[in-house]
């Protein structure tokens, strides 16, 4: 019909506009610098590479340095940060300055969310990924993890417009993994806590530390994708370990320490056992149906925008689906998160994270739904449990 702009062209123009904005912003920043400006260095070694590109030093004006340091001191006070030496302080200030630039870039690429200072603003990207993500292997994009079958198709026409397992009592309080790459363990326990609630009506807080200490399970199709405590793991590996070991203790009997130690699992203290688990298809309508009918789902995604995320519905223009590195828990979905990329109000996922309540929206992340953003649909699994007391 004459006068209508094709959606693909509109989307392409939107991407072009934001790309130009990024380019002009970068040029403006560099143009404002003089040769005598002080250089604040990134924390990584001079020879370090990030995503295949050598880090460039950026120069900051005197006013920028003063303003950045003031924000840095506010950040330290808000999050209780201390540094042992003046050198470490300067080191972290340099990273903080770089992350402020990253947050501004993320804001341009993800305009429907809010990006800025977070508890992780003094960590380099490498440090953040090593300490606060921790999902390795699995392949993504229709992973199998040794599971030969995916969940059968479910009816999607009658799904509610919005849904939230928190409102039904199936989700425990937001937990905190600390500087340990154990996100996979928290994703696993969250799915099992929800499944057990559906099976028994009782919400138990289960032990991540048992998985961190005791689970060494490897993916049968990807032998180097093993559960390694704070060095990463996979949720489906953890399910297999729990089936074999007999079950999972409660948090109260096997509390979290944030580091790998000697396995202290005692079968007589098992609170919940895993009966079975399955992969969920890539179709996000099927993911929604399985969420509604099976309970909270363990999910992997690319966490690149999460280090600077403060709130809102995240719908980044660019977020690689194959770079899945973080395990989280899908607990619900909403219907009216505005997306510039989609040109209107579109649905979003409600995701429970494991970085404490001071991150994001009281520990939660909203991510737009429908286009597999950040690979959120590529590694989704559901679990079935049986209540068990020895």
N, C-alpha and C positions, 0 to 999 in steps of 0.2 A: 504494500500500500504506500502511496507517495507520501513523503514527509516524515516517515518513521525511520529512526536510526537503528540499524541492527544491533542487538544486545552485545554481540561479540566486538563490534566496532566501538561501542560505548565503553566497554570494559578495557579495551586496548588503549583508548584515549585516557581513561582514568589512570592506568598504569604509567603511561607516558608522562602525564602531568606530574605524578608523584616522583617519577625518576628524575625529571627535570628539576623538581624542587630539591631533591637530594643533591644533585650536581651543583646547583646554584648555591646551596647552603655550604657545601664543602669549599667551593671557590671563594665565597665570602669570608669564611674562616681563615683560609690561607692568605687571602689578600690583606687582611687586617693585621698580620704579623710583621714585625720588623726584625732585622738581623740581630738586634741586641736583646730580644726577648729571652726570658729564662726557659729552658727546656725541662719539662716534666716527663720522665721516662716511664714507660710501661714496666710492670713488675717482671715480666718474662725476660730471660736472658737475651742478649743482643742477637744471638744466632737463632732464637726460637722462631718457628714458623707457625702461623695460625691459619688453618684451612688452606694451606698451600701458598699463602702470601706472606712475605716478610713484613713485620710490623714497622711502620714509619713513625718517627718521632714527630710530635706536633709541638709547635711553640705557642706559649701562652703569654699574653700581655700582663703587665703588672696588676692591672685592675682585675683581670680574669683570675689571676692567681689568688689575690686577696678574697675575691668572691667565692672561688672554689674552696679555699681553705675554711672560710666561714661555714659553708654548707657541710664540709667534711667534719668540722667540730660538732655541728648540730647532729649529724649522722652518728658520730661517736657517742654523744650523750643519749640520743634516742634509743640506740641499740646496745648500750653498755659496752662499747668497744674500747679496749686499751691496747697499747703497744709497748713492748719492753724497752725499746731504744729509740733514739731520735732518728736513726737510720731506718728502722722499720716504719716509723711514723711517716717519714718522707716517701718511703717505698709505697705504702698504702695510699697516701695522698695522690701519688702519681697514677695509681690504678683507678682511684675514685674519679679523677679528672677524665681519664679515658672513658670510664663507664658513663659519665654524664653525656659525653658525645654520643656514645652508643645508644643511650636512652633516647636522645633526641632523634637519632636515625631510626630507631624502632618506632618512635611516635609517628614519623612520616610514613613508614611502611605499614603501620598498624594503627590507623587513626581512630578506630572506634574503641580502642582500649586506652588506658592511661599508663604511661611509662615514666619512670623517674627513679628516685632513690629508694632502694630496698635494703633488707638486711645483708645482701650479698654485693653491695656496691664497692666493697674494698677487695673483691676477689677478681683475679683475671678470669677470662673465659675458660682457660684450661683448668685452673683450680676449681672453679665452680662446677664444671662438668665432672671432674674426678670426685669431688667431695659430696655433691648434692644431687647427682643423677645416679647412674649405676646400672643401667640395663644394657647388657652386651649380648650380641648375637641374636638369633631368632629369624634373621633375614627380612622380616617385614613383608608387606605387599602380598598377603596370602600365605603367611608362614604356616608351617606344619608342626614343628616341634615334636615330631614323633607321633602326632595324633593323626590317624588315618581318615577320620571323618570330621566334618564340620556340623554345626547344629542344623537340624532340618528347618526348612522355611516356615515362618510363622505368618499368620494373618496380620496385615498392617493397616487395613482400612479403618478399624475401629479404635486405634490408639488414642489415648487422651491427648489434648493439645499441649498440655504441660504435665510434667511428672517429676516427683522428687522423693526418693527413698528416705531422706532425712525426716520428712513430715510423717512418715509411717513408722519411725523408730528403728530402722534397720542399719543406721550408720553411727559408729562410735565417734567420740570427740576427735578433732584434728590432732594428729600426733607429730612428733618432731624427730627426724632421723639423725639430726646433727651432721657433723662433718664426716659421714660414713656413707659410702656409695651403696646403700641398702634399700633404695626406693623399691626395688623388686619385692623385697620382703613385706613392706608396708602395703603395696598393691595386693599381694597375695592374701595377707591377713584381712584386709578390708573386704575382699570378695568373699572370703570364708565366713567372716563375721555376719555379712548380709545374708548369705545362703543359709547359715545356721539359724538366723532369726526367722527366716521364712519357714524353715523346717520345724522349729520348736516354739517360736514366739518369744524366745529369750535372746537378749543382746549381750553377748560376752565380748570382753576386750581380750584379744588373743596375742600371743607372744611372737614378736618379730625376732627377738634374740635367739630363740630356738633355731630359727632358720639361718640366722647369721652364723651361729656357732656350729651347727650340726649338718647343714645341708651342703653336700658336695656333688649333687646330681648334675649330669651333663646331658645336653641335647643329643639324642641318638643320631641325628643327621648332620650335626655341626659339633664335632668333638671338642673344639676349644671353647664352646659356649657353655661354661659350667658355672654353677653357683659358688661364689667365692667370698662370702661374707661382705665386708666393706668394699671389696673390689668388684662388685657387680654380680648379676645373676639374671635369671628369667623366672617369671611367674609360673609358667607351665612346668619347668624343672622342679619348682618348689612343690607343686601339686603331686608330682610323681614321687618325690621324696616322702611327702606326708602319707601317701597311700602305702608306701613300703614300710615306713617307720611305725605306723599305727595311729598317728594323729598329732594334734597340736595342743600344747599347754596354754593356759591363760597367762596374760601379762603378769598377774599378781604372783604366780608361782615361778615364772621365768622372766624377770624384768629386763628391760632394755638398758644396755650400757653404752651403745654407740661404738663398740669396737669388738673385733672377733676374739673369742676366748675358747677355752676348753668346753666341749659339748657336755652339758649337764642335764640332758633330756632324761626324764624318768617316765616310762610308759604308764605307770599307775596314776600319774597326774594328768593324763590326756583328758581334755575337755571336749574336743570336737575332732571327728575324723572325716577325711575326705573320701567320698564314695566314687566320684567320677568327675571328669572335666571335659570341656569341649571348646574348640575354636569357633568363633562367630564369623559369618561371612563379611566381606568388605562392604556390602550394601548397608548404608547408614540407617535405612528404614528397618532392616533386619536387626541391626544393633539396638535400635530403639525398642523394637518388639521384645528382644531377648532381655533387655534391661527391665522392662515392665513385668515380664512374666518369670524371669529367673532371678532377679535381684541385681545388686550392684556388680559391675563388671570390671575385671582387671584389664587395663589398657596401657599400651605403650605409645609414646609420641615423641616428637622432636621438641626439646625444651629450650631452643635457642632464644625465644622471645620471653621466656619466663623469668630470667634473671633480673630484668628491669620492669616486670609487670607489677602494676599497683591495683588495677581494677578495670571494670568494663568488660565488654565482649571482645575478645581478641580474634581478629580475622585478618591476619597478615597477608599482604599481597604476594609475598614470596616466603615460603617455608618448606624446605625439602622434605618430601614424604619418606625417603629412604634413610634419612639420618635419625632414626628412632633411637633415643638414648635414655628415656625416663619412664619409669613405671608409676602409674597413678590409678585412681579409682573413679569410674564413671558412676555417678549416683542419680542423675536426673537430666532433664532437658527443659528448656523454656521455648517460647514461641516468638518473642518480639525483641530480639537483639538487633539493633540497627547495624547495617553493613554497607559501607560505601561501595565495596567490591560488588555486592549483590544489588545495590541501588534500591534499598528498602528494608523494611523490618523482616528479618529472617530468623529461623530457630537457632538455638545454641545448646551446647552440652554444658552440664554442671559437673565439675571435676574436683574431687577431693585430693589434695596434695599432702605431702608429709614433711613440710618445712615449717610447721608451727603456725599459730594464729596471727603472728605479726607480719606474715607474708600474704600478698594478694587480698582477696575479699574474705578476711577472717580465715585464711588458710585454703580458700577455694579459688578455682580458676574457671572462667567462662570462655569457651572456645566455639566459634561459629560452626554450625552443623550443615552437612550436605555435600561438601566437596572434598572430603578427606583431608581437611586442613592439617598441616604438620604431621601427617601420617596417622592421625587418631583412629582411623578405621583399619589399620593394617595389622595390628597385633592385639586382638580383643579375645578374651576367654571368659567362660562361665564355669562355675564349679557347683557341684552338688555335695551336700554334707549330710552326716548323720550325727545326731546328738549322742555323746558317748561318755559314760563315767565308769571307770574301772572299779 
